[in-house]
Amino acid sequence: MLDNGKELAGKLILISAGIRSNISLALEAGIKVNRGVVVDEYLRTSANDVYAAGDAAECNGTVYGIIPPTIEQAKAAAANILGKEKRVYKGTIQTTSLKIAGISLTSMGLVNPERSKYEEIIKINRQKGIYKKIVLDEGEIVGAIILGDTKGVAGIKKLMDQRTVVTQYEDSILEDDFDFRKIFP
């Protein structure tokens, strides 16, 4: 039963509710907030010498709410707090992996873009129940969906993180036997 009185029926209902940042302390301190504590590319808040990272931080309109961005943000904020170097936090590629009923699914980055700006490469193997798609922006992988398989997930994630142009591998990068060592020495 939903708050509005609507009733949903099903054999399995999966709800992904996300997170809600605790911004009460920042509000009391007069620090700028939105869905989270608003930070710049250095993880600085609107208050002098105050930084935020993790579930509380909102960077470029995004509150990530997962561990990998928290670790990246903490490293950048710590470097900036210590003043040894200015480290820019450029954002984290959103990656979700799950396994339900023995079927693996990984979704990374931009997976459902405007078709006019991006190129999509799709490989489907119906016999094995595998669907793979990568989304390219000027030759760089900016999104991917890998369903029914885990081969290539780590390599594709690394290519996305490093913003590697993969144009010359477009015809083979989604093949089961693709060797990512061709790209990574």
N, C-alpha and C positions, 0 to 999 in steps of 0.2 A: 504494500500500500504506500503510495507516494504522498507527500505533504498536501498535494492538491486534491486528494481523494481518489485519484486514478489507481486502478489495480492492474498490475502486470502479472501474467501467468507464464510459466515456462518450466521445463525440466531442469534447466540450469540458467541462472542469472548471474552475470559477472558485472560488478560495479567497480569502476575505477574513479574514486572521488578526489584524488590528488591531495595536496597539502594546503594548509593555511598558515602563513608565517605569523609568528608572535611578534607584533610590532608595537606592543604597548609601551615598553621601555623607551623606544625611539620616539614615539609620540609624546610621552611625558617630557623628554629631553628637548623637544622642538626640532628633531631631525626629520628631514623630508622623507615621507613614506608614500607608498601607493599600495600595491598588493604585498610588497615587502619593503625593506629599508632600501631606499634608492641609492645606488652607488655608481661611480663613474668607472672608466676603464682601468683605473688603478685600485678599485674597490674602496675608494674614499666615499664617506657619506657627506652630507651637507654641513656637518660639524667639523671644526678643525681637529686634526689628529685622531679622528674616529673612523675606523674601517669596519666593514661588515663582509661576511662570507657565509656560504652554505644556505640552509633553508630560509634564513632571515633576509638574505641579500636579493635585491632585484637589480639586475644589470641589463641595460638595453631593453627594458620591459619584460624580462623573463626571470621568473623564480623557478629554478630547476628542480629542487626537491629530491635529488638523488645523489649518491655518494661521489661518483667521478667528478662532477663539476665542483663539489664541495672541496675535494682535495686540490684541484687545480686552483680554485679561488684562494684557499688557505695558503698555498705556496706563494701566489702572487701578492697577497695581502701582507704576508710575513716579510717578504723581500722589500716591499714598499715601506712597511713600518720600520724596518731596520735601517732603511735609507742607503743600503749598499748599492742598490741598482733600482732603476724604475722598471718594474715589470708590468706590462699591459696584459690584462685578461681579455682575450678576444672572444670569449664565449666557448661553449662546449657543444660538440655535436651530440644531439639527443639520440641516445641509443637505448633500445628496449629489447631484451631477449627473454623469451619464456618458452616453456615446454609444457604442453597440455596433451594428455592422452598419448604421450610418446611422440608428438609432432613438435619439432623445433621451429621457432619463429624469431627472426631478428629484424628490427626496423631501425634504420639510422638516418638522421638528417631529414632532408626534404623528400618526402616519398610521393606526394600527390601535387606536383607543380602545375603551373600554367604551361600548357603544351607548346605555346608559341615561342617561349624563351628557352626552354630546356629540351634536351634530347633524352629519350628513354631507350634503354636496351633491355629487352625481356627475353628470358629463356624459360621454357616450360617443358617439363618431362612428366607427362600425365601418368605413365606407367609406374614411375617411382614416387609420384606425388610431390614433385619439386617445382617450385616457382621462384625464379630469381629475377630481380629487376634492379638496375642501377640508373640513377638520374645524373646526367652530365650538364655542367654549365661551362661552356668554352673548354671542353675536354677534361675538366676536373670532376670527380665524383662528388656530388653534394647530397646524395641520398641513395638508400638501398633498402630493398626488402628481400630477405632470404627465408623461404618457407619450405620446411620438410628436409632441410639439410643444414649442416654447420660448416661445410667446407667453404673456405674463402672468406668467411666473416672477418677474421682477424686481419687478413691482408687488405680487404676492402676498407676496413676501419682505419688502418694505418695510411692507406692512400688518401682517404678523406682528411685525416688529421694533418698530413703533410702537404695537402693541396697539390697532389701530383697530377700532371696531365697524362691521361691514359689513352689518348686518341689512337695511337698505333696498336693498342691491344683490344680495341672495341669488339672485334669479331671473336675473340677467344677468352676474354677475361672471366666470363661466366661459365666456362666449361669446367667440368669436374676435375680434369687433370691440369688446369692452368697452374703454372709454376710462378708464384709471386717473386721468386728469387731473380727472375728476369728483370724485375723493376728494382728490387731491393738488393744491392750487392752484398 
